[in-house]
Amino acid sequence: MWLNKDVELLEGLPLAYIKSLNAFVCADLHLGYEGVMADRGIFLPKVNLAKIKQVMEKAYSKEKASTIIVDGDIKNEFSEVHLEEFNEFKEFVDFTRSMGIKHIVLIKGNHDNFIDKYKDPFKIEIYKQEALFGGYAVFHGEDVPHLAGDFYIMGHIHPAIGVFNRAGSKEKLKCFLYGKINNKPLLILPAMNYYVENVEVNIEDMLELSPVFNKLVDVYDMHAYCIGVGETLDFGRIKDLG
């Protein structure tokens, strides 16, 4: 699904492709998640990185990107780089390069403390909170962007749509959000992580999630593009979903 002539939402996958940059853009991988949670007494099957690799393989089969831009929260722990985070971070970098994606860029999110020391050993680019690529202003989202772009890309909030069936049970569908910021296009990315909580934008109060929504964006006027099995579906405006 193409949002315009340059930005593609890869069908059924939680990442976008920018043709002019020949780049994938994704957000909120939270690598090492299961190891961090195990230290807190919560034991989860170790599948997150494997799921992310599957997504990357499917994306690369569709578009042979040379760059990947991770829009924040490549790791999970705030106070350190957990051993599992380091191991999975390195494995992700090695795996990505083995596919042919040689240029790796990280826009630091609020979880990405202490990661700068791996910039040179891993040969990746790291920016604090935001960066400009061509006309694309990529920012994580816990603060308003300061760079002026022609198209804005954000992560951070893990958007999803809550869907109820006839029996009354609920399912969450990860989604992209697409709207306007400063009269320019804004794309909010879903989380790549398999486990992290996803925010039901049609049900929950969005105004507390980011100052972006209080100051610059009418989030309820944004379109939701939900990720299905092998396809991405336009669910329309959030305000119309009820």
MONOR-V992704 format. One record per pair of residues at least 12 apart in sequence whose ideal C-beta (glycine too) atoms are under 6 Angstrom apart, sorted by the first residue. I is the first residue (numbers start at 1). J is the second residue. D is the distance in Angstrom with one decimal. If there is no record, write none. Layout:
# MONOR-V992704
((I,J,D) (I,J,D))
This chain:
# MONOR-V992704
((1,232,4.9) (6,19,4.9) (6,20,5.2) (9,176,5.8) (9,225,5.8) (9,232,5.0) (10,59,5.4) (10,62,5.7) (11,231,5.0) (11,232,5.3) (12,230,4.3) (12,231,5.3) (13,55,5.5) (13,58,5.9) (13,59,5.6) (14,174,5.7) (14,190,4.3) (14,192,5.5) (14,227,5.7) (15,59,5.9) (17,63,4.7) (21,133,5.7) (22,65,5.4) (22,66,4.9) (23,65,5.5) (23,67,3.8) (23,69,5.6) (24,59,5.8) (24,65,4.8) (24,68,4.7) (25,69,4.7) (25,153,5.8) (26,192,5.0) (27,71,4.0) (27,72,5.7) (27,155,2.8) (27,189,4.1) (28,73,4.5) (28,155,5.3) (28,158,6.0) (28,191,3.8) (28,192,6.0) (28,193,5.7) (29,74,5.1) (29,192,4.8) (29,193,5.8) (30,73,5.7) (30,76,4.2) (30,193,4.2) (30,196,5.5) (31,74,6.0) (31,75,5.5) (31,85,5.6) (31,88,4.0) (31,89,5.4) (32,76,5.7) (32,82,5.1) (32,84,3.8) (32,85,3.2) (32,88,4.9) (33,48,5.2) (33,76,5.0) (33,195,5.6) (34,46,4.7) (35,82,5.8) (35,84,2.7) (36,76,5.0) (36,77,5.0) (36,82,5.3) (47,194,6.0) (48,193,5.8) (48,194,4.5) (49,88,5.0) (51,194,4.6) (52,192,5.6) (53,95,5.8) (60,99,5.1) (65,101,5.8) (66,103,5.9) (67,103,4.1) (68,96,6.0) (68,101,5.2) (68,104,5.7) (69,105,4.6) (69,138,6.0) (70,106,4.9) (71,107,5.0) (71,138,5.4) (71,155,4.2) (72,107,5.4) (72,109,2.6) (72,140,3.3) (72,155,4.8) (73,109,3.9) (73,111,4.3) (74,106,5.6) (75,111,5.7) (75,112,5.9) (76,111,5.7) (78,113,5.9) (81,114,5.0) (93,122,5.2) (104,124,4.4) (105,125,4.5) (106,126,4.9) (107,127,5.2) (107,131,5.7) (107,138,5.4) (107,140,5.7) (108,128,5.2) (109,140,4.1) (110,142,5.0) (130,145,5.5) (130,147,5.4) (132,147,5.0) (135,149,5.6) (135,150,3.5) (135,151,5.9) (136,149,5.8) (136,151,5.2) (137,149,2.8) (137,152,5.0) (138,153,4.7) (139,154,5.9) (140,155,5.5) (140,156,5.2) (141,154,4.3) (141,155,5.7) (141,156,3.3) (141,210,5.1) (142,156,5.7) (144,211,5.5) (144,212,5.6) (144,215,5.9) (151,185,4.9) (152,181,5.1) (152,184,6.0) (152,186,4.5) (153,187,5.1) (154,188,4.8) (155,189,4.9) (157,199,5.5) (157,209,4.9) (158,191,4.0) (158,196,5.8) (158,198,4.7) (158,199,5.5) (159,175,5.3) (159,177,5.2) (159,188,5.8) (159,190,5.9) (159,199,5.9) (159,201,5.0) (160,172,4.3) (160,173,5.9) (160,174,5.1) (160,175,5.8) (160,198,3.6) (160,200,5.6) (161,173,4.9) (161,175,5.2) (161,202,5.5) (161,224,5.4) (161,226,5.5) (161,235,5.8) (162,200,3.7) (162,202,5.9) (162,203,4.6) (172,198,5.2) (173,226,4.3) (174,190,4.1) (174,198,5.9) (174,227,4.8) (175,190,6.0) (175,224,4.5) (175,225,5.8) (175,226,4.4) (176,225,4.3) (177,222,4.4) (178,223,4.7) (179,221,5.9) (179,222,3.4) (181,216,5.1) (181,217,5.1) (201,238,5.4) (202,238,5.4) (202,241,4.2) (206,219,4.7) (220,238,4.9) (220,239,4.3) (222,238,5.8) (223,237,5.8) (224,238,5.8))
